[in-house]
Amino acid sequence: MFAWFLNMKAMSKLMTGFALMGVFMMLVGVLALSNMSRINDVVELLYVK
């Protein structure tokens, strides 16, 4: 099943791993910014009341 991955050179495996981690970190960052924006809206609503 993962024979193609086992046949890759070490440099290719490392680059693939770092690329996947970079994509994952960007996704987490986007979700964090989105949620912080939502929290800011709720705090502003509470402050107005």
C-alpha positions as CSV (number, residue, x, y, z in Angstrom):
1,M,0.0,0.0,0.0
2,F,2.8,2.5,0.9
3,A,5.4,0.9,-1.3
4,W,5.7,4.1,-3.3
5,F,6.5,6.0,-0.1
6,L,9.1,3.4,1.1
7,N,10.8,3.6,-2.3
8,M,11.3,7.4,-2.1
9,K,14.7,8.8,-1.2
10,A,15.2,10.3,2.3
11,M,15.3,13.9,1.0
12,S,12.0,13.4,-0.8
13,K,10.4,12.0,2.3
14,L,11.7,14.9,4.4
15,M,10.5,17.5,1.9
16,T,7.1,15.8,1.7
17,G,6.8,15.7,5.4
18,F,7.7,19.4,5.8
19,A,5.4,20.4,3.0
20,L,2.5,18.6,4.7
21,M,3.3,20.1,8.0
22,G,3.4,23.6,6.4
23,V,0.0,23.1,4.9
24,F,-1.4,21.8,8.2
25,M,0.1,24.8,10.0
26,M,-1.5,27.2,7.5
27,L,-4.8,25.5,8.0
28,V,-4.6,25.9,11.8
29,G,-3.6,29.5,11.4
30,V,-6.6,30.3,9.2
31,L,-8.9,28.6,11.6
32,A,-7.4,30.4,14.5
33,L,-7.8,33.8,12.8
34,S,-11.4,33.0,11.9
35,N,-12.2,32.0,15.4
36,M,-10.5,35.1,16.9
37,S,-12.6,37.3,14.6
38,R,-15.7,35.6,15.9
39,I,-14.6,36.0,19.5
40,N,-13.9,39.7,18.9
41,D,-17.4,40.2,17.5
42,V,-18.9,38.5,20.6
43,V,-16.8,40.6,23.0
44,E,-17.8,43.8,21.2
45,L,-21.4,42.8,21.4
46,L,-21.0,42.2,25.2
47,Y,-19.2,45.5,25.7
48,V,-22.0,47.5,23.9
49,K,-24.6,45.9,26.3
